[in-house]
Amino acid sequence: MNEQPPPSAVMTQLLAGFQVSQALYVVAKLGICTMLDDGPLSMADLAQRSGASPQPLGRVIRTLGMLGLFRTTEDGRVETTPLGATLSHNHPQTQANVAEMWMEQQYLPFSDLLHTVRTGEPATEHYLGQPPFDWISADPERAALFARAMADVTGTMRTGLFDGYDLPPGKVVADIGGADGSLLAELFTSHPDRHGIVFDKPAVAPIAAETMITRGLADRVEAVAGDFFTEVPAADVYLLSFVLHDWNDDDAVRILQTIRRSAAPDSRLLVVEGVMPADDTPHPMKLVDLTMLGGTAGRERTADEFTDLLTAGGFHLDRIVPRPSPFSIIEATPL
Ligand SMILES: C[S@@+](CC[C@H](N)C(=O)[O-])C[C@H]1O[C@@H](n2cnc3c(N)ncnc32)[C@H](O)[C@@H]1O
């Protein structure tokens, strides 16, 4: 008989989420799943290679085994399951950088969520004493980890984002707040005729330049450093992916207005975001909205809210193109 656990037991499991997050972080940070790429290893081997203490490591792995990440082979060695393998840095859809970024950059600040709900001030800002993107970009290692985590998201949540998508015409595509440039690189695999710009903060733009060298796109894509509240480069097509959700309405409108000032009348703006249903329908972005609530002053938005935001920023929302992912491409033209 398959009995459901009582609600109180389900509640205990939900409350233990913080322990699971930390355990996942430990194996990601120690590179345990990456070490298991070539096959099973003994616990002693894993401990020795990762520089960890065998007994505590074994207990973490045993718990995560119960949650479906690891299996024990007949001869007592450890191997990853397909789920566990996604914490290998070599996995094509790796989440290892997300694990490291969330636990190192958001976990402690998120402990101030109650403050956010009482006052409206983002937990991260309250905890860190400064806006989160200022804190991230103040340290090159932090900025690089954040950019890698964003690339992990591109590799998973946004898989197939541009498949079969009819990119609006125009020679130059600028990805504003483009992080390490992996999204633009992805788009350009099917658009060999376009030239591009990845625009991001000075701490991040060099990371995008590196990506373009690695992906063989350095002759077509330039990394430009700047501030999207001040000025962005001129382009035919603007890509604004996962940026507006970081900001409150006033700041999001300021970003759109900056783009509007650089845009030609026939430029196009493509906003890549999750569009939340206005009703109670479940949607993955509702969980992301919690990340935004604690982590930034931003929020996920409904179609009506995007229409209002774009109008205030000087754009007309032309259409929302749903994609085979939680994300949509919101097409807009200058008003
Ligand atoms: C959530 S990330 C999105 C990255 C990328 N577009 C993606 O879809 O994965 C937001 C990006 O905005 C950048 N950013 C934040 N403030 C900025 C500013 N004032 N000017 C330019 N870029 C900024 C951050 O450095 C970060 O790379």
The ligand as an SDF file (V2000), in Angstrom:
LIG
                    3D

 27 29  0  0  0  0  0  0  0  0999 V2000
   20.3730   37.7970  -13.7700 C   0  0  0  0  0  0  0  0  0  0  0  0
   21.7410   38.2370  -14.6930 S   0  0  0  0  0  0  0  0  0  0  0  0
   21.2150   37.8080  -16.3340 C   0  0  0  0  0  0  0  0  0  0  0  0
   22.3450   37.4430  -17.2170 C   0  0  0  0  0  0  0  0  0  0  0  0
   22.0090   37.0010  -18.6270 C   0  0  0  0  0  0  0  0  0  0  0  0
   21.3410   38.0290  -19.3990 N   0  0  0  0  0  0  0  0  0  0  0  0
   21.1960   35.7340  -18.6210 C   0  0  0  0  0  0  0  0  0  0  0  0
   20.0690   35.7620  -19.1360 O   0  0  0  0  0  0  0  0  0  0  0  0
   21.6870   34.7210  -18.1310 O   0  0  0  0  0  0  0  0  0  0  0  0
   21.7100   39.9950  -14.7310 C   0  0  0  0  0  0  0  0  0  0  0  0
   22.9490   40.6240  -15.3640 C   0  0  0  0  0  0  0  0  0  0  0  0
   22.8110   42.0580  -15.3010 O   0  0  0  0  0  0  0  0  0  0  0  0
   24.1090   42.5850  -15.0710 C   0  0  0  0  0  0  0  0  0  0  0  0
   23.9950   43.9490  -14.5300 N   0  0  0  0  0  0  0  0  0  0  0  0
   23.5570   44.3060  -13.2950 C   0  0  0  0  0  0  0  0  0  0  0  0
   23.6040   45.6320  -13.1520 N   0  0  0  0  0  0  0  0  0  0  0  0
   24.0790   46.1270  -14.3210 C   0  0  0  0  0  0  0  0  0  0  0  0
   24.3430   47.4500  -14.7970 C   0  0  0  0  0  0  0  0  0  0  0  0
   24.0970   48.5180  -14.0180 N   0  0  0  0  0  0  0  0  0  0  0  0
   24.7980   47.6000  -16.0530 N   0  0  0  0  0  0  0  0  0  0  0  0
   25.0390   46.5180  -16.8390 C   0  0  0  0  0  0  0  0  0  0  0  0
   24.7980   45.2330  -16.4610 N   0  0  0  0  0  0  0  0  0  0  0  0
   24.3290   45.0480  -15.2030 C   0  0  0  0  0  0  0  0  0  0  0  0
   24.7150   41.6130  -14.0900 C   0  0  0  0  0  0  0  0  0  0  0  0
   26.1200   41.7490  -14.0200 O   0  0  0  0  0  0  0  0  0  0  0  0
   24.2390   40.2830  -14.6490 C   0  0  0  0  0  0  0  0  0  0  0  0
   25.1610   39.7450  -15.5650 O   0  0  0  0  0  0  0  0  0  0  0  0
  1  2  1  0
  2  3  1  0
  2 10  1  0
  3  4  1  0
  4  5  1  0
  5  6  1  0
  5  7  1  0
  7  8  2  0
  7  9  1  0
 10 11  1  0
 11 12  1  0
 11 26  1  0
 12 13  1  0
 13 14  1  0
 13 24  1  0
 14 15  1  0
 14 23  1  0
 15 16  2  0
 16 17  1  0
 17 18  1  0
 17 23  2  0
 18 19  1  0
 18 20  2  0
 20 21  1  0
 21 22  2  0
 22 23  1  0
 24 25  1  0
 24 26  1  0
 26 27  1  0
M  CHG  2   2   1   9  -1
M  END
$$$$
